[in-house]
Amino acid sequence: MQRSDAAEESFPIRRLQISDKNKGFIELLNQLSLSDSISDQEFQSRFQDLTSHGDDHMICVIEDDQSHKIIATGSIFIEKKFLRNCGKAGHIEDVVVDSNIRGKSLGKKIIRYLSEHARSVGCYKVILDCSIENKGFYEKCGFKEKSIQMATYFD
């Protein structure tokens, strides 16, 4: 059995649940980008808001069945456009695998799951932004460099 096949069987993927805050979800996100702590009430409010968007915003996680900690996550939101005959585009964000368990193809599994979700809801493309350091990983997942990213941040 290949390593990625083993990851498929031993690390099932699912949608984020409200109880995942207590399973290290926020701490895992902090491996991607540091942020302030989030109260249970703030988490519940944001969870409810995101859940209200149905399939147009989805966060997936992988929970380690032994430690019951969230060890990988990613999200996708669906942009409804006028272009492409009122087409849809999927935007992948916030992909992170716990630094203690990398190398088991969990990142690829997250990307594949999110991409398939986009396909299933009728998206004509999936896009994401990444750092130069992660470019090779996303190329292995089937993504190609398309253009440059630009951003402005607000205080």
N, CA, C and O atoms as a GROMACS GRO file, in nm:
protein
  620
    1MET      N    1   0.085  -0.118   0.000
    1MET     CA    2   0.000   0.000   0.000
    1MET      C    3   0.089   0.124   0.000
    1MET      O    4   0.184   0.132   0.078
    2GLN      N    5   0.059   0.220  -0.085
    2GLN     CA    6   0.136   0.343  -0.091
    2GLN      C    7   0.101   0.431   0.028
    2GLN      O    8  -0.003   0.415   0.092
    3ARG      N    9   0.192   0.525   0.057
    3ARG     CA   10   0.172   0.614   0.170
    3ARG      C   11   0.042   0.694   0.157
    3ARG      O   12  -0.029   0.712   0.256
    4SER      N   13   0.011   0.744   0.037
    4SER     CA   14  -0.112   0.822   0.019
    4SER      C   15  -0.235   0.735   0.038
    4SER      O   16  -0.336   0.784   0.088
    5ASP      N   17  -0.228   0.607   0.000
    5ASP     CA   18  -0.340   0.516   0.024
    5ASP      C   19  -0.362   0.496   0.173
    5ASP      O   20  -0.476   0.489   0.219
    6ALA      N   21  -0.253   0.485   0.249
    6ALA     CA   22  -0.264   0.469   0.393
    6ALA      C   23  -0.328   0.592   0.455
    6ALA      O   24  -0.409   0.581   0.547
    7ALA      N   25  -0.291   0.710   0.405
    7ALA     CA   26  -0.350   0.835   0.456
    7ALA      C   27  -0.500   0.839   0.428
    7ALA      O   28  -0.578   0.888   0.509
    8GLU      N   29  -0.540   0.787   0.312
    8GLU     CA   30  -0.682   0.784   0.277
    8GLU      C   31  -0.761   0.705   0.381
    8GLU      O   32  -0.870   0.746   0.422
    9GLU      N   33  -0.707   0.593   0.423
    9GLU     CA   34  -0.778   0.505   0.514
    9GLU      C   35  -0.770   0.550   0.659
    9GLU      O   36  -0.869   0.543   0.732
   10SER      N   37  -0.653   0.597   0.703
   10SER     CA   38  -0.635   0.625   0.844
   10SER      C   39  -0.667   0.769   0.883
   10SER      O   40  -0.674   0.800   1.002
   11PHE      N   41  -0.687   0.856   0.786
   11PHE     CA   42  -0.716   0.996   0.816
   11PHE      C   43  -0.837   1.044   0.736
   11PHE      O   44  -0.821   1.113   0.636
   12PRO      N   45  -0.958   1.008   0.780
   12PRO     CA   46  -1.077   1.052   0.706
   12PRO      C   47  -1.094   1.204   0.713
   12PRO      O   48  -1.056   1.268   0.811
   13ILE      N   49  -1.151   1.259   0.608
   13ILE     CA   50  -1.172   1.402   0.598
   13ILE      C   51  -1.321   1.431   0.613
   13ILE      O   52  -1.406   1.353   0.569
   14ARG      N   53  -1.352   1.543   0.676
   14ARG     CA   54  -1.492   1.579   0.700
   14ARG      C   55  -1.503   1.731   0.711
   14ARG      O   56  -1.403   1.802   0.716
   15ARG      N   57  -1.626   1.778   0.715
   15ARG     CA   58  -1.651   1.920   0.735
   15ARG      C   59  -1.623   1.959   0.880
   15ARG      O   60  -1.634   1.878   0.972
   16LEU      N   61  -1.586   2.085   0.898
   16LEU     CA   62  -1.564   2.141   1.031
   16LEU      C   63  -1.692   2.129   1.114
   16LEU      O   64  -1.802   2.151   1.064
   17GLN      N   65  -1.675   2.094   1.240
   17GLN     CA   66  -1.786   2.087   1.335
   17GLN      C   67  -1.761   2.185   1.448
   17GLN      O   68  -1.647   2.222   1.474
   18ILE      N   69  -1.866   2.228   1.513
   18ILE     CA   70  -1.855   2.326   1.621
   18ILE      C   71  -1.763   2.277   1.732
   18ILE      O   72  -1.694   2.357   1.795
   19SER      N   73  -1.760   2.148   1.756
   19SER     CA   74  -1.676   2.091   1.862
   19SER      C   75  -1.527   2.092   1.828
   19SER      O   76  -1.444   2.064   1.914
   20ASP      N   77  -1.493   2.123   1.703
   20ASP     CA   78  -1.352   2.120   1.661
   20ASP      C   79  -1.268   2.230   1.724
   20ASP      O   80  -1.145   2.221   1.724
   21LYS      N   81  -1.331   2.334   1.776
   21LYS     CA   82  -1.253   2.438   1.844
   21LYS      C   83  -1.178   2.376   1.961
   21LYS      O   84  -1.063   2.412   1.988
   22ASN      N   85  -1.241   2.284   2.031
   22ASN     CA   86  -1.179   2.219   2.146
   22ASN      C   87  -1.083   2.107   2.107
   22ASN      O   88  -1.025   2.041   2.193
   23LYS      N   89  -1.067   2.086   1.977
   23LYS     CA   90  -0.978   1.982   1.928
   23LYS      C   91  -0.854   2.042   1.862
   23LYS      O   92  -0.784   1.974   1.785
   24GLY      N   93  -0.827   2.169   1.891
   24GLY     CA   94  -0.706   2.231   1.841
   24GLY      C   95  -0.716   2.297   1.706
   24GLY      O   96  -0.613   2.325   1.644
   25PHE      N   97  -0.836   2.323   1.657
   25PHE     CA   98  -0.853   2.383   1.525
   25PHE      C   99  -0.786   2.521   1.516
   25PHE      O  100  -0.712   2.548   1.420
   26ILE      N  101  -0.810   2.606   1.613
   26ILE     CA  102  -0.751   2.741   1.610
   26ILE      C  103  -0.600   2.734   1.624
   26ILE      O  104  -0.528   2.808   1.557
   27GLU      N  105  -0.550   2.647   1.709
   27GLU     CA  106  -0.405   2.631   1.725
   27GLU      C  107  -0.341   2.585   1.594
   27GLU      O  108  -0.230   2.627   1.560
   28LEU      N  109  -0.411   2.498   1.521
   28LEU     CA  110  -0.360   2.454   1.391
   28LEU      C  111  -0.354   2.571   1.294
   28LEU      O  112  -0.254   2.588   1.225
   29LEU      N  113  -0.457   2.652   1.289
   29LEU     CA  114  -0.457   2.770   1.201
   29LEU      C  115  -0.342   2.865   1.237
   29LEU      O  116  -0.288   2.932   1.150
   30ASN      N  117  -0.306   2.870   1.365
   30ASN     CA  118  -0.196   2.956   1.407
   30ASN      C  119  -0.061   2.911   1.351
   30ASN      O  120   0.034   2.989   1.351
   31GLN      N  121  -0.052   2.788   1.305
   31GLN     CA  122   0.070   2.743   1.236
   31GLN      C  123   0.081   2.807   1.098
   31GLN      O  124   0.189   2.813   1.040
   32LEU      N  125  -0.030   2.854   1.047
   32LEU     CA  126  -0.036   2.919   0.916
   32LEU      C  127  -0.014   3.070   0.930
   32LEU      O  128   0.065   3.129   0.856
   33SER      N  129  -0.084   3.129   1.023
   33SER     CA  130  -0.076   3.274   1.046
   33SER      C  131  -0.120   3.302   1.189
   33SER      O  132  -0.229   3.263   1.230
   34LEU      N  133  -0.036   3.370   1.262
   34LEU     CA  134  -0.067   3.398   1.402
   34LEU      C  135  -0.186   3.493   1.412
   34LEU      O  136  -0.198   3.589   1.336
   35SER      N  137  -0.272   3.463   1.508
   35SER     CA  138  -0.387   3.549   1.533
   35SER      C  139  -0.416   3.550   1.682
   35SER      O  140  -0.364   3.468   1.758
   36ASP      N  141  -0.500   3.643   1.722
   36ASP     CA  142  -0.541   3.650   1.861
   36ASP      C  143  -0.629   3.531   1.895
   36ASP      O  144  -0.682   3.464   1.806
   37SER      N  145  -0.642   3.504   2.024
   37SER     CA  146  -0.730   3.394   2.064
   37SER      C  147  -0.876   3.430   2.032
   37SER      O  148  -0.912   3.547   2.023
   38ILE      N  149  -0.955   3.329   2.016
   38ILE     CA  150  -1.096   3.344   1.981
   38ILE      C  151  -1.178   3.279   2.092
   38ILE      O  152  -1.156   3.162   2.125
   39SER      N  153  -1.271   3.353   2.147
   39SER     CA  154  -1.357   3.297   2.253
   39SER      C  155  -1.451   3.192   2.193
   39SER      O  156  -1.472   3.186   2.072
   40ASP      N  157  -1.506   3.112   2.281
   40ASP     CA  158  -1.604   3.012   2.235
   40ASP      C  159  -1.722   3.080   2.167
   40ASP      O  160  -1.773   3.031   2.067
   41GLN      N  161  -1.766   3.194   2.222
   41GLN     CA  162  -1.878   3.266   2.164
   41GLN      C  163  -1.842   3.320   2.026
   41GLN      O  164  -1.924   3.311   1.933
   42GLU      N  165  -1.722   3.376   2.009
   42GLU     CA  166  -1.678   3.426   1.878
   42GLU      C  167  -1.670   3.312   1.777
   42GLU      O  168  -1.711   3.327   1.661
   43PHE      N  169  -1.617   3.198   1.821
   43PHE     CA  170  -1.606   3.083   1.732
   43PHE      C  171  -1.745   3.037   1.689
   43PHE      O  172  -1.769   3.013   1.570
   44GLN      N  173  -1.835   3.025   1.785
   44GLN     CA  174  -1.971   2.978   1.754
   44GLN      C  175  -2.041   3.074   1.658
   44GLN      O  176  -2.111   3.031   1.566
   45SER      N  177  -2.024   3.203   1.679
   45SER     CA  178  -2.088   3.303   1.593
   45SER      C  179  -2.033   3.294   1.450
   45SER      O  180  -2.110   3.296   1.354
   46ARG      N  181  -1.902   3.284   1.436
   46ARG     CA  182  -1.843   3.274   1.302
   46ARG      C  183  -1.881   3.141   1.237
   46ARG      O  184  -1.909   3.137   1.118
   47PHE      N  185  -1.881   3.033   1.315
   47PHE     CA  186  -1.920   2.902   1.262
   47PHE      C  187  -2.062   2.907   1.207
   47PHE      O  188  -2.088   2.857   1.097
   48GLN      N  189  -2.155   2.967   1.283
   48GLN     CA  190  -2.295   2.979   1.239
   48GLN      C  191  -2.304   3.060   1.110
   48GLN      O  192  -2.376   3.023   1.017
   49ASP      N  193  -2.229   3.171   1.104
   49ASP     CA  194  -2.230   3.255   0.986
   49ASP      C  195  -2.181   3.177   0.863
   49ASP      O  196  -2.245   3.180   0.758
   50LEU      N  197  -2.069   3.109   0.877
   50LEU     CA  198  -2.014   3.034   0.764
   50LEU      C  199  -2.105   2.918   0.724
   50LEU      O  200  -2.122   2.889   0.606
   51THR      N  201  -2.162   2.852   0.821
   51THR     CA  202  -2.252   2.740   0.794
   51THR      C  203  -2.376   2.787   0.718
   51THR      O  204  -2.432   2.712   0.638
   52SER      N  205  -2.418   2.910   0.742
   52SER     CA  206  -2.538   2.962   0.676
   52SER      C  207  -2.520   2.976   0.525
   52SER      O  208  -2.618   2.989   0.452
   53HIS      N  209  -2.396   2.972   0.478
   53HIS     CA  210  -2.368   2.982   0.335
   53HIS      C  211  -2.376   2.846   0.264
   53HIS      O  212  -2.353   2.838   0.143
   54GLY      N  213  -2.408   2.742   0.336
   54GLY     CA  214  -2.423   2.609   0.276
   54GLY      C  215  -2.297   2.566   0.204
   54GLY      O  216  -2.187   2.574   0.258
   55ASP      N  217  -2.313   2.519   0.081
   55ASP     CA  218  -2.200   2.470   0.003
   55ASP      C  219  -2.114   2.582  -0.056
   55ASP      O  220  -2.010   2.554  -0.116
   56ASP      N  221  -2.156   2.708  -0.039
   56ASP     CA  222  -2.077   2.819  -0.093
   56ASP      C  223  -1.957   2.856  -0.007
   56ASP      O  224  -1.870   2.931  -0.051
   57HIS      N  225  -1.950   2.804   0.114
   57HIS     CA  226  -1.831   2.821   0.198
   57HIS      C  227  -1.818   2.697   0.282
   57HIS      O  228  -1.906   2.664   0.362
   58MET      N  229  -1.708   2.627   0.264
   58MET     CA  230  -1.691   2.501   0.334
   58MET      C  231  -1.549   2.491   0.389
   58MET      O  232  -1.452   2.520   0.320
   59ILE      N  233  -1.540   2.448   0.514
   59ILE     CA  234  -1.412   2.422   0.578
   59ILE      C  235  -1.407   2.273   0.605
   59ILE      O  236  -1.501   2.216   0.662
   60CYS      N  237  -1.298   2.210   0.564
   60CYS     CA  238  -1.283   2.067   0.592
   60CYS      C  239  -1.167   2.047   0.688
   60CYS      O  240  -1.077   2.131   0.698
   61VAL      N  241  -1.171   1.938   0.759
   61VAL     CA  242  -1.066   1.904   0.856
   61VAL      C  243  -1.035   1.756   0.851
   61VAL      O  244  -1.114   1.674   0.803
   62ILE      N  245  -0.918   1.725   0.900
   62ILE     CA  246  -0.880   1.586   0.927
   62ILE      C  247  -0.849   1.578   1.076
   62ILE      O  248  -0.768   1.654   1.128
   63GLU      N  249  -0.916   1.486   1.142
   63GLU     CA  250  -0.896   1.466   1.285
   63GLU      C  251  -0.817   1.337   1.306
   63GLU      O  252  -0.850   1.232   1.250
   64ASP      N  253  -0.714   1.345   1.388
   64ASP     CA  254  -0.638   1.226   1.424
   64ASP      C  255  -0.726   1.143   1.518
   64ASP      O  256  -0.763   1.190   1.625
   65ASP      N  257  -0.757   1.020   1.478
   65ASP     CA  258  -0.849   0.939   1.558
   65ASP      C  259  -0.788   0.891   1.689
   65ASP      O  260  -0.860   0.844   1.777
   66GLN      N  261  -0.657   0.903   1.705
   66GLN     CA  262  -0.594   0.862   1.832
   66GLN      C  263  -0.588   0.978   1.931
   66GLN      O  264  -0.625   0.962   2.047
   67SER      N  265  -0.541   1.094   1.885
   67SER     CA  266  -0.528   1.209   1.975
   67SER      C  267  -0.655   1.294   1.980
   67SER      O  268  -0.672   1.376   2.070
   68HIS      N  269  -0.743   1.275   1.882
   68HIS     CA  270  -0.866   1.354   1.867
   68HIS      C  271  -0.835   1.502   1.847
   68HIS      O  272  -0.913   1.588   1.888
   69LYS      N  273  -0.721   1.530   1.786
   69LYS     CA  274  -0.681   1.667   1.751
   69LYS      C  275  -0.700   1.688   1.601
   69LYS      O  276  -0.684   1.596   1.522
   70ILE      N  277  -0.735   1.810   1.564
   70ILE     CA  278  -0.744   1.846   1.423
   70ILE      C  279  -0.601   1.864   1.372
   70ILE      O  280  -0.526   1.946   1.425
   71ILE      N  281  -0.565   1.789   1.269
   71ILE     CA  282  -0.426   1.789   1.220
   71ILE      C  283  -0.411   1.847   1.080
   71ILE      O  284  -0.299   1.866   1.032
   72ALA      N  285  -0.522   1.874   1.013
   72ALA     CA  286  -0.516   1.935   0.880
   72ALA      C  287  -0.648   2.004   0.852
   72ALA      O  288  -0.753   1.961   0.898
   73THR      N  289  -0.640   2.111   0.775
   73THR     CA  290  -0.761   2.184   0.739
   73THR      C  291  -0.740   2.263   0.611
   73THR      O  292  -0.627   2.285   0.568
   74GLY      N  293  -0.848   2.304   0.552
   74GLY     CA  294  -0.849   2.392   0.437
   74GLY      C  295  -0.990   2.439   0.416
   74GLY      O  296  -1.085   2.378   0.465
   75SER      N  297  -1.005   2.548   0.342
   75SER     CA  298  -1.140   2.599   0.316
   75SER      C  299  -1.154   2.638   0.170
   75SER      O  300  -1.056   2.659   0.099
   76ILE      N  301  -1.278   2.647   0.128
   76ILE     CA  302  -1.309   2.691  -0.008
   76ILE      C  303  -1.436   2.775  -0.002
   76ILE      O  304  -1.531   2.742   0.068
   77PHE      N  305  -1.434   2.882  -0.077
   77PHE     CA  306  -1.558   2.956  -0.095
   77PHE      C  307  -1.585   2.968  -0.244
   77PHE      O  308  -1.494   2.974  -0.326
   78ILE      N  309  -1.711   2.972  -0.275
   78ILE     CA  310  -1.756   2.971  -0.415
   78ILE      C  311  -1.800   3.112  -0.454
   78ILE      O  312  -1.891   3.170  -0.394
   79GLU      N  313  -1.733   3.165  -0.555
   79GLU     CA  314  -1.766   3.296  -0.608
   79GLU      C  315  -1.863   3.279  -0.725
   79GLU      O  316  -1.835   3.207  -0.820
   80LYS      N  317  -1.977   3.345  -0.715
   80LYS     CA  318  -2.075   3.341  -0.823
   80LYS      C  319  -2.050   3.463  -0.912
   80LYS      O  320  -2.051   3.577  -0.866
   81LYS      N  321  -2.027   3.437  -1.041
   81LYS     CA  322  -1.982   3.539  -1.134
   81LYS      C  323  -2.086   3.567  -1.241
   81LYS      O  324  -2.180   3.489  -1.261
   82PHE      N  325  -2.070   3.679  -1.311
   82PHE     CA  326  -2.145   3.705  -1.433
   82PHE      C  327  -2.069   3.648  -1.552
   82PHE      O  328  -2.130   3.607  -1.651
   83LEU      N  329  -1.936   3.646  -1.543
   83LEU     CA  330  -1.854   3.589  -1.650
   83LEU      C  331  -1.884   3.441  -1.666
   83LEU      O  332  -1.939   3.376  -1.578
   84ARG      N  333  -1.845   3.391  -1.782
   84ARG     CA  334  -1.862   3.247  -1.809
   84ARG      C  335  -2.006   3.202  -1.792
   84ARG      O  336  -2.033   3.098  -1.730
   85ASN      N  337  -2.098   3.280  -1.848
   85ASN     CA  338  -2.241   3.244  -1.840
   85ASN      C  339  -2.288   3.226  -1.696
   85ASN      O  340  -2.351   3.126  -1.662
   86CYS      N  341  -2.256   3.323  -1.614
   86CYS     CA  342  -2.290   3.318  -1.471
   86CYS      C  343  -2.224   3.197  -1.404
   86CYS      O  344  -2.286   3.125  -1.325
   87GLY      N  345  -2.098   3.178  -1.438
   87GLY     CA  346  -2.024   3.064  -1.383
   87GLY      C  347  -1.985   3.084  -1.238
   87GLY      O  348  -2.014   3.186  -1.176
   88LYS      N  349  -1.917   2.983  -1.186
   88LYS     CA  350  -1.871   2.983  -1.047
   88LYS      C  351  -1.722   2.951  -1.045
   88LYS      O  352  -1.673   2.870  -1.124
   89ALA      N  353  -1.651   3.015  -0.952
   89ALA     CA  354  -1.508   2.988  -0.930
   89ALA      C  355  -1.487   2.953  -0.784
   89ALA      O  356  -1.543   3.018  -0.696
   90GLY      N  357  -1.407   2.852  -0.759
   90GLY     CA  358  -1.374   2.814  -0.622
   90GLY      C  359  -1.244   2.878  -0.580
   90GLY      O  360  -1.147   2.881  -0.656
   91HIS      N  361  -1.241   2.930  -0.458
   91HIS     CA  362  -1.121   2.992  -0.401
   91HIS      C  363  -1.078   2.912  -0.279
   91HIS      O  364  -1.148   2.908  -0.178
   92ILE      N  365  -0.963   2.850  -0.288
   92ILE     CA  366  -0.909   2.771  -0.177
   92ILE      C  367  -0.827   2.863  -0.088
   92ILE      O  368  -0.749   2.945  -0.136
   93GLU      N  369  -0.845   2.848   0.042
   93GLU     CA  370  -0.777   2.930   0.142
   93GLU      C  371  -0.737   2.844   0.262
   93GLU      O  372  -0.788   2.734   0.282
   94ASP      N  373  -0.646   2.897   0.341
   94ASP     CA  374  -0.615   2.847   0.476
   94ASP      C  375  -0.587   2.698   0.483
   94ASP      O  376  -0.640   2.628   0.569
   95VAL      N  377  -0.503   2.650   0.392
   95VAL     CA  378  -0.463   2.509   0.394
   95VAL      C  379  -0.342   2.495   0.487
   95VAL      O  380  -0.241   2.562   0.469
   96VAL      N  381  -0.354   2.408   0.584
   96VAL     CA  382  -0.243   2.383   0.677
   96VAL      C  383  -0.251   2.240   0.731
   96VAL      O  384  -0.358   2.189   0.762
   97VAL      N  385  -0.134   2.179   0.740
   97VAL     CA  386  -0.119   2.047   0.802
   97VAL      C  387  -0.027   2.066   0.922
   97VAL      O  388   0.076   2.133   0.913
   98ASP      N  389  -0.064   2.006   1.033
   98ASP     CA  390   0.017   2.017   1.155
   98ASP      C  391   0.162   1.983   1.124
   98ASP      O  392   0.192   1.882   1.060
   99SER      N  393   0.251   2.068   1.170
   99SER     CA  394   0.395   2.050   1.141
   99SER      C  395   0.450   1.918   1.193
   99SER      O  396   0.552   1.870   1.142
  100ASN      N  397   0.386   1.858   1.292
  100ASN     CA  398   0.433   1.731   1.348
  100ASN      C  399   0.393   1.610   1.266
  100ASN      O  400   0.439   1.499   1.294
  101ILE      N  401   0.308   1.629   1.165
  101ILE     CA  402   0.258   1.512   1.091
  101ILE      C  403   0.270   1.530   0.940
  101ILE      O  404   0.212   1.451   0.864
  102ARG      N  405   0.343   1.629   0.896
  102ARG     CA  406   0.358   1.651   0.752
  102ARG      C  407   0.432   1.534   0.688
  102ARG      O  408   0.504   1.461   0.755
  103GLY      N  409   0.412   1.519   0.558
  103GLY     CA  410   0.477   1.411   0.484
  103GLY      C  411   0.390   1.288   0.466
  103GLY      O  412   0.438   1.186   0.417
  104LYS      N  413   0.264   1.295   0.504
  104LYS     CA  414   0.171   1.182   0.489
  104LYS      C  415   0.066   1.209   0.382
  104LYS      O  416  -0.037   1.141   0.377
  105SER      N  417   0.091   1.306   0.295
  105SER     CA  418   0.001   1.343   0.185
  105SER      C  419  -0.133   1.399   0.231
  105SER      O  420  -0.230   1.396   0.156
  106LEU      N  421  -0.139   1.449   0.354
  106LEU     CA  422  -0.265   1.506   0.403
  106LEU      C  423  -0.298   1.637   0.334
  106LEU      O  424  -0.415   1.666   0.309
  107GLY      N  425  -0.197   1.717   0.302
  107GLY     CA  426  -0.221   1.841   0.228
  107GLY      C  427  -0.281   1.813   0.092
  107GLY      O  428  -0.376   1.881   0.051
  108LYS      N  429  -0.228   1.714   0.021
  108LYS     CA  430  -0.284   1.675  -0.108
  108LYS      C  431  -0.428   1.628  -0.093
  108LYS      O  432  -0.513   1.655  -0.178
  109LYS      N  433  -0.453   1.558   0.014
  109LYS     CA  434  -0.588   1.507   0.038
  109LYS      C  435  -0.686   1.624   0.059
  109LYS      O  436  -0.797   1.622   0.007
  110ILE      N  437  -0.644   1.724   0.135
  110ILE     CA  438  -0.727   1.842   0.158
  110ILE      C  439  -0.754   1.913   0.024
  110ILE      O  440  -0.869   1.947  -0.005
  111ILE      N  441  -0.650   1.935  -0.056
  111ILE     CA  442  -0.664   2.003  -0.184
  111ILE      C  443  -0.757   1.925  -0.277
  111ILE      O  444  -0.843   1.984  -0.343
  112ARG      N  445  -0.741   1.795  -0.282
  112ARG     CA  446  -0.825   1.711  -0.368
  112ARG      C  447  -0.972   1.720  -0.323
  112ARG      O  448  -1.062   1.730  -0.406
  113TYR      N  449  -0.994   1.715  -0.193
  113TYR     CA  450  -1.130   1.722  -0.138
  113TYR      C  451  -1.196   1.856  -0.173
  113TYR      O  452  -1.310   1.860  -0.217
  114LEU      N  453  -1.122   1.965  -0.152
  114LEU     CA  454  -1.177   2.098  -0.181
  114LEU      C  455  -1.201   2.117  -0.331
  114LEU      O  456  -1.302   2.174  -0.371
  115SER      N  457  -1.108   2.069  -0.412
  115SER     CA  458  -1.124   2.079  -0.557
  115SER      C  459  -1.244   1.999  -0.605
  115SER      O  460  -1.318   2.045  -0.692
  116GLU      N  461  -1.263   1.883  -0.550
  116GLU     CA  462  -1.379   1.801  -0.588
  116GLU      C  463  -1.509   1.866  -0.543
  116GLU      O  464  -1.610   1.858  -0.613
  117HIS      N  465  -1.507   1.931  -0.428
  117HIS     CA  466  -1.625   2.004  -0.384
  117HIS      C  467  -1.660   2.112  -0.487
  117HIS      O  468  -1.776   2.128  -0.525
  118ALA      N  469  -1.558   2.187  -0.531
  118ALA     CA  470  -1.580   2.292  -0.631
  118ALA      C  471  -1.638   2.234  -0.759
  118ALA      O  472  -1.731   2.290  -0.816
  119ARG      N  473  -1.585   2.123  -0.803
  119ARG     CA  474  -1.636   2.058  -0.924
  119ARG      C  475  -1.781   2.015  -0.904
  119ARG      O  476  -1.864   2.031  -0.994
  120SER      N  477  -1.812   1.962  -0.787
  120SER     CA  478  -1.947   1.910  -0.762
  120SER      C  479  -2.054   2.019  -0.756
  120SER      O  480  -2.171   1.993  -0.781
  121VAL      N  481  -2.013   2.142  -0.725
  121VAL     CA  482  -2.111   2.252  -0.722
  121VAL      C  483  -2.108   2.334  -0.851
  121VAL      O  484  -2.172   2.439  -0.859
  122GLY      N  485  -2.034   2.287  -0.951
  122GLY     CA  486  -2.038   2.347  -1.083
  122GLY      C  487  -1.935   2.454  -1.113
  122GLY      O  488  -1.954   2.533  -1.206
  123CYS      N  489  -1.827   2.459  -1.038
  123CYS     CA  490  -1.722   2.557  -1.066
  123CYS      C  491  -1.648   2.522  -1.195
  123CYS      O  492  -1.627   2.405  -1.225
  124TYR      N  493  -1.609   2.624  -1.270
  124TYR     CA  494  -1.530   2.602  -1.390
  124TYR      C  495  -1.381   2.611  -1.362
  124TYR      O  496  -1.299   2.572  -1.445
  125LYS      N  497  -1.344   2.663  -1.242
  125LYS     CA  498  -1.202   2.667  -1.204
  125LYS      C  499  -1.191   2.676  -1.053
  125LYS      O  500  -1.285   2.712  -0.982
  126VAL      N  501  -1.072   2.643  -1.006
  126VAL     CA  502  -1.036   2.659  -0.865
  126VAL      C  503  -0.905   2.735  -0.864
  126VAL      O  504  -0.812   2.701  -0.938
  127ILE      N  505  -0.897   2.838  -0.781
  127ILE     CA  506  -0.775   2.916  -0.772
  127ILE      C  507  -0.733   2.929  -0.626
  127ILE      O  508  -0.813   2.909  -0.534
  128LEU      N  509  -0.607   2.962  -0.607
  128LEU     CA  510  -0.554   2.985  -0.473
  128LEU      C  511  -0.431   3.072  -0.482
  128LEU      O  512  -0.368   3.082  -0.588
  129ASP      N  513  -0.396   3.134  -0.371
  129ASP     CA  514  -0.271   3.207  -0.359
  129ASP      C  515  -0.180   3.126  -0.269
  129ASP      O  516  -0.226   3.060  -0.176
  130CYS      N  517  -0.051   3.132  -0.297
  130CYS     CA  518   0.043   3.062  -0.211
  130CYS      C  519   0.176   3.134  -0.210
  130CYS      O  520   0.203   3.219  -0.295
  131SER      N  521   0.257   3.100  -0.114
  131SER     CA  522   0.392   3.156  -0.105
  131SER      C  523   0.482   3.085  -0.206
  131SER      O  524   0.450   2.976  -0.254
  132ILE      N  525   0.592   3.148  -0.238
  132ILE     CA  526   0.691   3.088  -0.328
  132ILE      C  527   0.736   2.952  -0.273
  132ILE      O  528   0.758   2.858  -0.349
  133GLU      N  529   0.750   2.944  -0.142
  133GLU     CA  530   0.796   2.819  -0.079
  133GLU      C  531   0.698   2.703  -0.102
  133GLU      O  532   0.739   2.587  -0.104
  134ASN      N  533   0.571   2.733  -0.119
  134ASN     CA  534   0.470   2.629  -0.136
  134ASN      C  535   0.432   2.603  -0.282
  134ASN      O  536   0.348   2.518  -0.310
  135LYS      N  537   0.494   2.673  -0.374
  135LYS     CA  538   0.460   2.660  -0.516
  135LYS      C  539   0.475   2.515  -0.564
  135LYS      O  540   0.387   2.464  -0.633
  136GLY      N  541   0.584   2.450  -0.530
  136GLY     CA  542   0.607   2.312  -0.572
  136GLY      C  543   0.500   2.217  -0.522
  136GLY      O  544   0.457   2.128  -0.595
  137PHE      N  545   0.457   2.236  -0.398
  137PHE     CA  546   0.352   2.151  -0.344
  137PHE      C  547   0.225   2.163  -0.428
  137PHE      O  548   0.165   2.062  -0.465
  138TYR      N  549   0.184   2.286  -0.457
  138TYR     CA  550   0.060   2.305  -0.533
  138TYR      C  551   0.073   2.258  -0.677
  138TYR      O  552  -0.025   2.214  -0.737
  139GLU      N  553   0.192   2.266  -0.733
  139GLU     CA  554   0.213   2.210  -0.867
  139GLU      C  555   0.194   2.059  -0.864
  139GLU      O  556   0.138   2.002  -0.958
  140LYS      N  557   0.240   1.994  -0.758
  140LYS     CA  558   0.219   1.849  -0.744
  140LYS      C  559   0.070   1.815  -0.731
  140LYS      O  560   0.029   1.704  -0.761
  141CYS      N  561  -0.008   1.912  -0.685
  141CYS     CA  562  -0.153   1.893  -0.672
  141CYS      C  563  -0.227   1.927  -0.801
  141CYS      O  564  -0.350   1.920  -0.806
  142GLY      N  565  -0.153   1.964  -0.906
  142GLY     CA  566  -0.215   1.990  -1.035
  142GLY      C  567  -0.238   2.136  -1.067
  142GLY      O  568  -0.296   2.167  -1.171
  143PHE      N  569  -0.196   2.227  -0.982
  143PHE     CA  570  -0.214   2.369  -1.007
  143PHE      C  571  -0.097   2.422  -1.090
  143PHE      O  572   0.014   2.369  -1.083
  144LYS      N  573  -0.123   2.527  -1.167
  144LYS     CA  574  -0.021   2.590  -1.250
  144LYS      C  575  -0.015   2.737  -1.216
  144LYS      O  576  -0.116   2.799  -1.183
  145GLU      N  577   0.105   2.793  -1.223
  145GLU     CA  578   0.120   2.937  -1.199
  145GLU      C  579   0.046   3.011  -1.310
  145GLU      O  580   0.066   2.983  -1.428
  146LYS      N  581  -0.038   3.105  -1.271
  146LYS     CA  582  -0.123   3.173  -1.368
  146LYS      C  583  -0.091   3.322  -1.379
  146LYS      O  584  -0.076   3.373  -1.489
  147SER      N  585  -0.081   3.391  -1.269
  147SER     CA  586  -0.056   3.534  -1.271
  147SER      C  587   0.008   3.574  -1.139
  147SER      O  588   0.051   3.487  -1.063
  148ILE      N  589   0.012   3.700  -1.112
  148ILE     CA  590   0.072   3.742  -0.985
  148ILE      C  591  -0.037   3.778  -0.885
  148ILE      O  592  -0.147   3.820  -0.922
  149GLN      N  593  -0.005   3.762  -0.761
  149GLN     CA  594  -0.096   3.796  -0.653
  149GLN      C  595  -0.063   3.938  -0.607
  149GLN      O  596   0.054   3.977  -0.601
  150MET      N  597  -0.165   4.012  -0.575
  150MET     CA  598  -0.147   4.144  -0.518
  150MET      C  599  -0.245   4.156  -0.402
  150MET      O  600  -0.350   4.093  -0.402
  151ALA      N  601  -0.209   4.237  -0.303
  151ALA     CA  602  -0.295   4.251  -0.187
  151ALA      C  603  -0.275   4.388  -0.124
  151ALA      O  604  -0.171   4.451  -0.139
  152THR      N  605  -0.376   4.431  -0.056
  152THR     CA  606  -0.366   4.545   0.035
  152THR      C  607  -0.431   4.502   0.164
  152THR      O  608  -0.536   4.437   0.164
  153TYR      N  609  -0.371   4.539   0.274
  153TYR     CA  610  -0.421   4.500   0.405
  153TYR      C  611  -0.472   4.624   0.479
  153TYR      O  612  -0.417   4.733   0.464
  154PHE      N  613  -0.576   4.606   0.556
  154PHE     CA  614  -0.636   4.713   0.632
  154PHE      C  615  -0.607   4.688   0.780
  154PHE      O  616  -0.604   4.574   0.825
  155ASP      N  617  -0.587   4.794   0.855
  155ASP     CA  618  -0.563   4.781   1.000
  155ASP      C  619  -0.685   4.732   1.072
  155ASP      O  620  -0.682   4.715   1.194
   0.00000   0.00000   0.00000
